[in-house]
Amino acid sequence: MKYIVSVSSAVLVVLLSAISTCAQKNPSRADNAALRYWSAFSAVQDAAITDQEAKELNSVLESMGPYDDSKYKDLLQKNTLALEVMARGTLLSNCDWGLDYGLGEDVPVDYARKALVLGRLNVLYAIHLYHMGNKDGAVRALAAGLRFSHDVGSGGSLFATLIAKDLLVTHLTAVNAALRTEQLSAQQRSRIQNAVAELGDGLDWSAAAKRDLEGLRGRYATDAVSSAVLTRTISYYVAALDDPSKMSTLNEAIRNAPQQLAGLIPNATRVLEQKRDLSNRLLQTRSLLK
């Protein structure tokens, strides 16, 4: 995991003040959750979790069982503000990362990497609150984390969508474990149920794939043949993600494409596997909420 260098409280205050000023001048910008998330990224302090600690946390996620909270107490205290700013951002209905796809393949994706750090911290925070007996706080963190994870994939590339999927699965794993303990109140279950319902079918994989593939057009602006092949491939790719029975048509189109272009096409089978995995996780959670 890459670490995000912390900024001083003074800088964070300036960032938050800037958002407040924008709220007065431009309500539409003030209602953009992405601005709050950027402020949260700026407040994150170095989050070093070893491979062994990550394995321990994965086992905790599966059962909400006991773990050594002392290892992460200081880390969470340092990042409570970042997590609170993130949670407040999830209350906003609009999330626009302001991505300029006119840049083609050079569209920045650093926000997704930062989101991965913050999202994992949020799951750790939820586990911490749960074991401290603050189940209301844990449920609030999980509900916010689900919304945040979904927003990470909003209008993004396949890379951002895959990170969003990873965060959603991690949060859903913790949610499922909490539900299986049968220690949540009706109100707490209802809050989680609403958060899961808002996820709908999950993520828009087809739109993300189309954005990535359209970003390749600049390479073939002067190559009419390759440009036409790319156009057909995009159509087949989107169709295959929506209807797996059309995967053979896509694979044939890629085999017949110029070698250079074919090598740039993301593996649709693997993308479809990720899509199915998230769908299965959502179904599993919804079945536990019935």
PLY file of the C-alpha trace (Angstrom):
ply
format ascii 1.0
element vertex 290
property float x
property float y
property float z
element edge 289
property int vertex1
property int vertex2
end_header
0.00 0.00 0.00
1.34 3.42 -0.85
1.32 5.85 2.02
-0.27 9.26 1.89
1.79 11.99 3.45
-0.14 13.87 6.08
-0.78 17.60 6.01
-1.02 19.91 8.95
-4.30 20.73 10.63
-3.91 24.29 9.44
-3.84 23.20 5.81
-6.89 20.99 6.37
-8.78 23.91 7.87
-7.98 25.95 4.76
-9.26 23.13 2.55
-12.49 22.82 4.48
-12.92 26.59 4.52
-12.47 26.62 0.76
-15.27 24.10 0.40
-17.47 26.27 2.61
-16.70 29.29 0.42
-17.55 27.30 -2.69
-20.82 26.32 -1.06
-21.80 29.97 -0.87
-20.73 30.78 -4.42
-21.61 27.57 -6.24
-24.15 25.23 -4.60
-23.61 22.54 -7.24
-19.93 22.24 -6.36
-20.67 22.26 -2.65
-22.93 19.25 -3.17
-20.12 17.25 -4.79
-18.99 14.43 -2.51
-15.68 14.13 -4.39
-14.55 17.49 -2.95
-15.09 16.16 0.56
-13.24 12.98 -0.29
-10.24 14.96 -1.52
-10.20 16.80 1.80
-10.31 13.45 3.59
-7.37 12.19 1.50
-5.40 15.26 2.57
-6.05 14.47 6.23
-4.88 10.86 6.06
-1.69 10.19 7.98
0.82 7.47 7.12
-0.98 4.15 7.30
1.57 1.36 7.54
-0.02 -2.12 7.76
2.33 -5.09 7.32
1.43 -8.16 5.25
1.05 -10.18 8.45
-1.28 -7.56 9.94
-3.32 -7.58 6.73
-3.74 -11.36 7.01
-4.85 -10.99 10.63
-7.40 -8.36 9.66
-8.78 -10.54 6.86
-9.45 -13.32 9.36
-11.12 -10.81 11.69
-13.34 -9.61 8.84
-14.63 -13.11 8.25
-15.89 -13.54 11.80
-15.70 -10.19 13.61
-13.63 -12.20 16.09
-11.17 -10.77 18.60
-7.97 -9.06 17.51
-5.24 -6.98 19.11
-6.77 -3.51 19.00
-3.66 -1.97 20.55
-1.81 -2.44 17.25
-4.05 -0.01 15.42
-5.34 2.33 18.13
-2.83 5.11 17.43
-3.24 4.73 13.68
-7.00 5.16 13.94
-6.73 8.10 16.31
-4.51 9.88 13.78
-7.01 9.28 11.00
-10.34 9.80 12.78
-10.73 13.26 11.23
-10.09 11.92 7.72
-12.68 9.20 8.25
-15.21 11.68 9.61
-14.75 14.00 6.63
-15.22 11.02 4.32
-18.37 9.89 6.14
-19.85 13.39 5.86
-19.12 13.35 2.14
-21.18 10.18 1.71
-24.28 12.12 2.77
-24.14 14.02 -0.52
-25.94 12.48 -3.48
-23.58 13.66 -6.23
-20.00 12.48 -6.77
-18.07 13.90 -9.71
-14.31 13.33 -9.71
-13.91 15.85 -12.54
-12.08 13.42 -14.80
-11.07 14.79 -18.20
-11.31 11.89 -20.61
-10.11 14.19 -23.37
-6.66 13.26 -22.06
-7.16 9.74 -23.37
-4.85 7.24 -21.69
-3.35 9.97 -19.48
-6.43 10.48 -17.32
-5.16 10.66 -13.69
-6.10 7.73 -11.46
-4.23 8.75 -8.31
-7.51 9.50 -6.53
-8.41 5.81 -6.72
-5.15 4.80 -5.02
-5.81 7.30 -2.24
-9.35 5.98 -1.94
-8.03 2.46 -1.45
-5.99 3.61 1.56
-8.88 5.54 3.09
-11.41 2.78 2.45
-9.26 0.15 4.13
-8.76 2.43 7.10
-12.52 2.79 7.34
-13.05 -0.97 7.57
-10.41 -1.13 10.29
-12.21 1.71 12.07
-15.54 -0.15 11.90
-13.95 -3.27 13.41
-12.41 -1.16 16.16
-15.75 0.45 17.02
-17.52 -2.92 16.98
-15.10 -4.45 19.45
-15.29 -1.37 21.65
-19.01 -2.03 21.97
-20.00 0.95 19.84
-22.15 -0.94 17.36
-24.01 2.19 16.28
-20.69 3.75 15.32
-19.54 0.58 13.57
-22.74 0.38 11.53
-22.44 4.07 10.64
-18.85 3.51 9.46
-19.82 0.47 7.39
-22.78 2.24 5.79
-20.58 5.23 4.95
-17.87 2.91 3.64
-20.28 1.19 1.27
-21.39 4.52 -0.17
-17.81 5.78 -0.42
-16.66 2.57 -2.13
-19.44 2.89 -4.69
-18.54 6.54 -5.30
-14.92 5.58 -6.00
-16.11 3.87 -9.17
-18.38 6.74 -10.20
-17.53 7.84 -13.74
-14.14 6.16 -13.53
-11.94 3.77 -15.45
-11.70 0.00 -15.03
-8.82 0.60 -12.62
-11.00 2.78 -10.38
-13.89 0.33 -10.75
-11.72 -2.58 -9.65
-10.59 -0.63 -6.58
-14.22 0.25 -5.84
-15.08 -3.44 -6.12
-12.27 -4.41 -3.76
-13.47 -1.91 -1.17
-17.10 -2.96 -1.55
-16.24 -6.62 -1.05
-14.14 -5.81 2.02
-16.95 -3.77 3.57
-19.55 -6.40 2.67
-17.42 -9.09 4.30
-17.42 -7.10 7.54
-21.17 -6.44 7.21
-21.91 -10.14 6.70
-19.83 -11.10 9.72
-21.65 -8.55 11.88
-25.03 -9.80 10.67
-24.14 -13.41 11.46
-23.40 -12.52 15.09
-27.08 -11.54 15.42
-26.04 -8.82 17.86
-27.32 -5.88 15.82
-30.53 -4.10 16.72
-33.42 -3.77 14.29
-32.48 -0.14 13.71
-28.86 -1.04 12.99
-29.89 -3.77 10.56
-32.23 -1.33 8.86
-29.42 1.16 8.36
-27.23 -1.47 6.75
-30.14 -2.69 4.64
-30.70 0.82 3.29
-26.99 1.25 2.52
-26.89 -2.05 0.63
-30.09 -1.23 -1.24
-28.56 2.04 -2.46
-25.80 0.06 -4.18
-28.30 -1.24 -6.72
-26.63 -3.69 -9.08
-23.17 -2.66 -7.91
-20.85 -0.92 -10.38
-21.15 0.11 -14.02
-18.51 -2.16 -15.52
-19.61 -1.61 -19.11
-19.32 2.18 -18.88
-15.89 1.90 -17.26
-14.64 -0.45 -19.96
-15.97 1.82 -22.68
-14.14 4.81 -21.18
-10.87 2.90 -21.12
-11.21 1.65 -24.67
-12.28 5.05 -26.02
-9.10 6.40 -24.46
-7.11 4.39 -27.01
-8.46 6.36 -29.95
-5.59 8.84 -29.90
-3.20 6.05 -30.88
-5.11 5.33 -34.07
-6.23 8.79 -35.14
-4.41 8.37 -38.47
-5.06 4.65 -38.90
-8.54 4.21 -40.36
-8.42 0.41 -40.31
-7.37 0.09 -36.66
-9.80 2.85 -35.66
-12.69 0.93 -37.26
-11.60 -2.29 -35.52
-11.46 -0.44 -32.21
-15.00 0.85 -32.73
-16.31 -2.68 -33.32
-14.31 -4.05 -30.39
-15.75 -1.46 -28.01
-19.26 -2.42 -29.09
-18.57 -6.15 -28.64
-16.80 -5.60 -25.30
-19.68 -3.67 -23.77
-22.18 -6.21 -25.10
-20.17 -9.13 -23.63
-20.07 -7.58 -20.17
-23.83 -7.10 -20.28
-24.47 -10.53 -21.85
-21.70 -13.14 -21.34
-23.09 -15.29 -24.14
-21.57 -12.74 -26.53
-18.04 -13.27 -25.20
-17.10 -15.53 -28.13
-17.88 -12.73 -30.59
-15.63 -10.37 -28.64
-12.79 -12.91 -28.46
-12.95 -13.47 -32.20
-12.83 -9.72 -32.84
-9.74 -9.39 -30.62
-8.01 -12.32 -32.35
-8.57 -10.67 -35.73
-7.50 -7.20 -34.54
-4.04 -5.78 -35.29
-1.59 -7.28 -32.79
-0.68 -3.94 -31.22
-4.33 -3.09 -30.59
-5.24 -6.58 -29.38
-2.50 -6.35 -26.74
-4.11 -3.24 -25.26
-7.59 -4.72 -24.76
-8.30 -5.55 -21.08
-9.06 -9.22 -20.40
-12.86 -9.25 -20.56
-13.14 -12.67 -18.92
-11.34 -11.44 -15.82
-13.43 -8.28 -15.72
-16.57 -10.39 -15.94
-15.29 -12.57 -13.08
-14.89 -9.48 -10.91
-18.38 -8.33 -11.84
-19.87 -11.72 -10.96
-17.98 -11.87 -7.68
-19.40 -8.53 -6.57
-22.91 -9.57 -7.63
-22.61 -12.77 -5.61
-21.39 -10.85 -2.57
-24.34 -8.47 -2.81
-26.78 -11.37 -3.09
-25.21 -13.02 -0.07
-25.54 -9.86 2.03
-29.13 -9.26 0.93
-30.07 -12.82 1.81
-28.72 -12.28 5.35
-30.78 -9.09 5.66
-34.10 -10.81 4.85
0 1
1 2
2 3
3 4
4 5
5 6
6 7
7 8
8 9
9 10
10 11
11 12
12 13
13 14
14 15
15 16
16 17
17 18
18 19
19 20
20 21
21 22
22 23
23 24
24 25
25 26
26 27
27 28
28 29
29 30
30 31
31 32
32 33
33 34
34 35
35 36
36 37
37 38
38 39
39 40
40 41
41 42
42 43
43 44
44 45
45 46
46 47
47 48
48 49
49 50
50 51
51 52
52 53
53 54
54 55
55 56
56 57
57 58
58 59
59 60
60 61
61 62
62 63
63 64
64 65
65 66
66 67
67 68
68 69
69 70
70 71
71 72
72 73
73 74
74 75
75 76
76 77
77 78
78 79
79 80
80 81
81 82
82 83
83 84
84 85
85 86
86 87
87 88
88 89
89 90
90 91
91 92
92 93
93 94
94 95
95 96
96 97
97 98
98 99
99 100
100 101
101 102
102 103
103 104
104 105
105 106
106 107
107 108
108 109
109 110
110 111
111 112
112 113
113 114
114 115
115 116
116 117
117 118
118 119
119 120
120 121
121 122
122 123
123 124
124 125
125 126
126 127
127 128
128 129
129 130
130 131
131 132
132 133
133 134
134 135
135 136
136 137
137 138
138 139
139 140
140 141
141 142
142 143
143 144
144 145
145 146
146 147
147 148
148 149
149 150
150 151
151 152
152 153
153 154
154 155
155 156
156 157
157 158
158 159
159 160
160 161
161 162
162 163
163 164
164 165
165 166
166 167
167 168
168 169
169 170
170 171
171 172
172 173
173 174
174 175
175 176
176 177
177 178
178 179
179 180
180 181
181 182
182 183
183 184
184 185
185 186
186 187
187 188
188 189
189 190
190 191
191 192
192 193
193 194
194 195
195 196
196 197
197 198
198 199
199 200
200 201
201 202
202 203
203 204
204 205
205 206
206 207
207 208
208 209
209 210
210 211
211 212
212 213
213 214
214 215
215 216
216 217
217 218
218 219
219 220
220 221
221 222
222 223
223 224
224 225
225 226
226 227
227 228
228 229
229 230
230 231
231 232
232 233
233 234
234 235
235 236
236 237
237 238
238 239
239 240
240 241
241 242
242 243
243 244
244 245
245 246
246 247
247 248
248 249
249 250
250 251
251 252
252 253
253 254
254 255
255 256
256 257
257 258
258 259
259 260
260 261
261 262
262 263
263 264
264 265
265 266
266 267
267 268
268 269
269 270
270 271
271 272
272 273
273 274
274 275
275 276
276 277
277 278
278 279
279 280
280 281
281 282
282 283
283 284
284 285
285 286
286 287
287 288
288 289
